[in-house]
Amino acid sequence: METKYIYKGQDITIDLMFKIEHIVNNIAKRENKDFDTVFSDFLVSNTYRMLQKTDNLLWAESSEFIVDEYDREKIELNSK
């Protein structure tokens, strides 16, 4: 089954895939970890789940903003 991300009738799948790659690269650099490790962690995050819901427009935010949201999520999880 092929997953496509659609917003207002437009296929944004490629845009979202490039955005996710950029986000994961930024996190990997910041945390000094390899891409694959960070990618695996990111895929189970709430931030990733929210990116998949195209109506909330998180995908349209800058990669840096989304990285900050991911960091905030990790901080909240660690403080519990």
GINORGI-V141391 format. One record per residue. N is the residue number from 1. RES is the residue in one small letter. PSI is psi in radians with two decimals (none if undefined). OMEGA is omega as a letter, one per 40 degrees, with the letter a starting at -180 (* if undefined). D_CENTER is the distance of its C-alpha to the mean C-alpha in Angstrom with 2 decimals. Layout:
N|RES|PSI|OMEGA|D_CENTER ; N|RES|PSI|OMEGA|D_CENTER
This chain:
1|m|2.27|a|21.07 ; 2|e|2.27|i|18.82 ; 3|t|2.27|i|15.72 ; 4|k|2.50|i|15.61 ; 5|y|2.13|a|13.59 ; 6|i|2.38|i|16.28 ; 7|y|2.10|a|16.67 ; 8|k|0.80|i|20.34 ; 9|g|-0.07|a|21.60 ; 10|q|2.36|i|19.59 ; 11|d|1.99|a|17.55 ; 12|i|0.32|a|14.20 ; 13|t|-0.87|a|13.01 ; 14|i|-0.74|i|13.55 ; 15|d|-0.77|a|11.98 ; 16|l|-0.68|i|8.64 ; 17|m|-0.75|i|9.13 ; 18|f|-0.67|i|10.14 ; 19|k|-0.78|i|7.37 ; 20|i|-0.72|i|4.94 ; 21|e|-0.75|i|8.22 ; 22|h|-0.74|i|8.79 ; 23|i|-0.86|a|6.00 ; 24|v|-0.69|i|7.22 ; 25|n|-0.76|i|10.63 ; 26|n|-0.76|i|10.67 ; 27|i|-0.76|a|10.01 ; 28|a|-0.75|i|12.55 ; 29|k|-0.80|a|14.97 ; 30|r|-0.71|a|14.85 ; 31|e|-0.03|a|15.44 ; 32|n|0.84|i|17.70 ; 33|k|2.86|i|16.34 ; 34|d|2.74|a|16.10 ; 35|f|-0.81|a|13.13 ; 36|d|-0.69|i|13.88 ; 37|t|-0.83|a|14.06 ; 38|v|-0.70|i|10.78 ; 39|f|-0.77|i|9.16 ; 40|s|-0.76|i|11.28 ; 41|d|-0.72|a|10.43 ; 42|f|-0.65|a|6.65 ; 43|l|-0.38|i|7.77 ; 44|v|0.11|a|10.07 ; 45|s|2.73|i|8.26 ; 46|n|-0.58|i|8.87 ; 47|t|-0.76|i|5.73 ; 48|y|-0.76|i|4.36 ; 49|r|-0.67|i|7.91 ; 50|m|-0.58|i|8.02 ; 51|l|-0.54|a|5.85 ; 52|q|-0.30|i|8.52 ; 53|k|1.61|a|11.20 ; 54|t|-0.37|a|12.02 ; 55|d|-0.36|a|14.93 ; 56|n|-0.11|i|13.27 ; 57|l|0.24|i|12.19 ; 58|l|-0.63|a|8.97 ; 59|w|-0.40|a|7.95 ; 60|a|-0.18|i|11.16 ; 61|e|2.88|i|10.51 ; 62|s|2.69|i|10.58 ; 63|s|-0.66|a|8.06 ; 64|e|-0.72|i|10.30 ; 65|f|-0.76|a|10.12 ; 66|i|-0.65|i|6.44 ; 67|v|-0.74|i|7.40 ; 68|d|-0.69|i|10.43 ; 69|e|-0.71|i|9.10 ; 70|y|-0.78|i|7.62 ; 71|d|-0.73|i|11.07 ; 72|r|-0.71|i|12.88 ; 73|e|-0.78|i|11.76 ; 74|k|-0.69|i|13.04 ; 75|i|-0.77|i|16.13 ; 76|e|-0.72|i|16.90 ; 77|l|-0.66|a|16.78 ; 78|n|-0.40|a|18.97 ; 79|s|-0.13|i|21.39 ; 80|k|none|*|22.28
